[in-house]
Amino acid sequence: MILKAFKEKSNRKYVNNLLTTRKSAVDNSAIKTVAVLLNAEEFHEFEVFRVYFKELGLNSPKHKIIAFTMDDKLEYNQWNAHFSPKDFGWNGKIKNVDLDTFINEPYDMLVCFFKNQVLQLNHITAASKANFKVGISNEDERLYDLIIDVDLKEINVFKQELKKYLNILKKI
């Protein structure tokens, strides 16, 4: 139990260091590849995003949707990938190869669709090499380049607002 608390503290420190040294490098290029990060305990209708990206004309085969679950025994085959707390080691070390690949892929946009602040989700968001990060939670504003503060149930409002801001920023 004590080791678990120390492990969590080491990972919090790692995430905080990532966020303090983060330099927003958003450029004016159009979005071609998108990644979505979900919390399976909060939202599990992943297909909404696939349909939405097609509506926006984003048809790249590199789109990726991953989900976080607290129960590492569950097997989700509807997501491209899933991860759990067991995939994280000490001091920000990632044990899952798929998750490490996801973090290091330079997506044009990362959509973080979760409200609850979970250390592992914040870790992935902070460590991601995505160019433009969009979130719906304003708990830690350092994580995102654009925050659209809506409830999880308001997915249609989120989609409308995201499209509006992407047009304003000339990303689509």
C-alpha positions in Angstrom: 0.0 0.0 0.0 2.8 2.4 0.9 4.7 1.5 -2.3 1.5 2.3 -4.3 1.4 5.7 -2.8 5.1 6.3 -3.5 4.6 5.1 -7.1 1.7 7.5 -7.6 3.7 10.4 -6.1 6.6 9.7 -8.5 4.2 9.7 -11.5 2.5 12.9 -10.3 5.9 14.5 -10.1 6.8 13.3 -13.6 3.5 14.7 -15.1 4.0 18.0 -13.3 7.6 18.2 -14.7 6.2 17.5 -18.2 3.6 20.2 -17.9 6.0 22.9 -16.5 8.4 22.3 -19.3 5.7 22.1 -22.0 5.9 24.6 -24.8 2.8 24.9 -26.9 3.9 24.4 -30.5 0.6 24.6 -32.4 1.2 25.5 -36.0 -1.2 26.5 -38.8 -1.2 23.2 -40.6 -4.5 21.5 -41.4 -5.5 18.5 -39.3 -5.1 15.1 -41.0 -4.6 12.6 -38.2 -6.6 12.5 -34.9 -6.3 10.6 -31.7 -8.9 10.2 -29.1 -8.3 9.4 -25.4 -11.3 8.2 -23.5 -12.0 7.1 -19.9 -14.1 3.8 -20.3 -15.8 4.4 -16.9 -17.2 7.8 -18.1 -17.8 7.4 -21.9 -17.8 4.3 -24.0 -19.5 5.3 -27.3 -16.3 5.4 -29.3 -18.1 5.1 -32.7 -19.4 8.7 -32.3 -15.9 10.0 -32.9 -15.3 7.8 -36.0 -18.5 9.1 -37.6 -17.7 12.7 -36.6 -14.2 12.6 -38.2 -15.8 11.3 -41.4 -18.3 14.3 -41.3 -15.3 16.6 -41.0 -13.6 15.0 -44.0 -10.9 13.5 -41.9 -10.5 10.0 -43.4 -6.9 9.1 -42.5 -6.4 5.4 -41.6 -4.0 6.7 -38.8 -6.9 7.8 -36.6 -6.6 6.1 -33.2 -9.0 5.8 -30.3 -7.7 4.4 -27.0 -9.5 3.9 -23.7 -8.4 3.8 -20.1 -10.0 1.4 -17.7 -9.4 0.8 -14.0 -10.1 -2.9 -14.4 -7.1 -4.4 -16.2 -8.9 -7.7 -16.6 -11.5 -6.4 -19.0 -10.9 -7.1 -22.6 -12.1 -4.3 -24.9 -11.9 -5.1 -28.6 -14.0 -2.3 -29.8 -11.3 0.3 -29.1 -8.1 0.3 -31.1 -6.3 -0.1 -27.8 -6.9 0.1 -24.1 -4.7 0.5 -21.0 -5.0 0.3 -17.3 -3.0 1.4 -14.2 -0.8 -1.8 -14.5 0.7 -0.3 -17.7 2.5 2.4 -15.8 5.7 2.0 -13.8 7.7 4.3 -11.6 8.7 7.9 -12.6 6.6 8.0 -15.7 7.8 4.7 -17.2 5.3 3.2 -19.7 5.2 -0.6 -19.7 2.7 -1.1 -22.6 4.3 -1.0 -26.1 1.1 0.1 -27.8 0.6 3.0 -25.3 4.2 4.1 -25.8 3.7 4.1 -29.5 0.5 6.1 -29.1 2.4 8.7 -27.0 5.2 9.1 -29.5 3.0 9.3 -32.6 2.9 13.0 -33.7 -0.9 13.2 -34.3 -2.2 16.5 -35.6 -4.9 16.6 -32.9 -5.5 14.8 -29.6 -9.0 14.9 -28.3 -9.2 14.1 -24.5 -12.8 13.3 -23.8 -13.0 12.7 -20.1 -13.9 14.9 -17.1 -12.5 13.0 -14.1 -8.9 13.8 -13.3 -7.1 10.4 -13.4 -3.3 10.5 -13.1 -2.8 8.0 -15.9 -5.0 10.0 -18.4 -3.2 13.2 -17.5 0.1 11.4 -18.0 -0.8 10.3 -21.5 -2.1 13.7 -22.4 1.0 15.5 -21.0 3.5 13.1 -22.6 1.7 12.9 -26.0 3.6 14.3 -29.0 0.3 15.5 -30.6 0.5 19.0 -32.1 -2.9 20.3 -30.9 -4.6 19.0 -27.7 -8.3 19.5 -27.0 -10.0 18.7 -23.7 -13.3 19.1 -21.9 -12.0 19.4 -18.4 -10.5 22.7 -17.1 -9.0 21.1 -13.9 -5.5 21.6 -15.2 -5.3 24.1 -18.1 -1.7 23.3 -18.8 -2.7 20.0 -20.4 -4.6 21.5 -23.4 -4.3 24.0 -26.1 -8.2 24.3 -26.4 -10.7 23.5 -23.7 -14.4 23.1 -24.5 -16.0 22.8 -21.1 -19.1 20.6 -21.7 -20.6 17.7 -19.9 -19.9 14.2 -21.2 -23.6 13.9 -22.2 -23.4 16.9 -24.4 -21.4 15.2 -27.1 -23.3 17.1 -29.9 -22.5 20.5 -28.3 -18.9 19.4 -28.1 -18.8 18.4 -31.8 -20.4 21.7 -32.9 -18.0 23.8 -30.8 -14.9 21.8 -31.9 -15.9 22.2 -35.6 -16.4 26.0 -35.0 -13.0 26.5 -33.4 -11.2 24.3 -35.9 -12.7 26.5 -38.7 -11.7 29.7 -36.9 -8.2 28.4 -36.4 -8.2 27.2 -40.1 -7.4 23.6 -39.0 -10.0 22.1 -41.3 
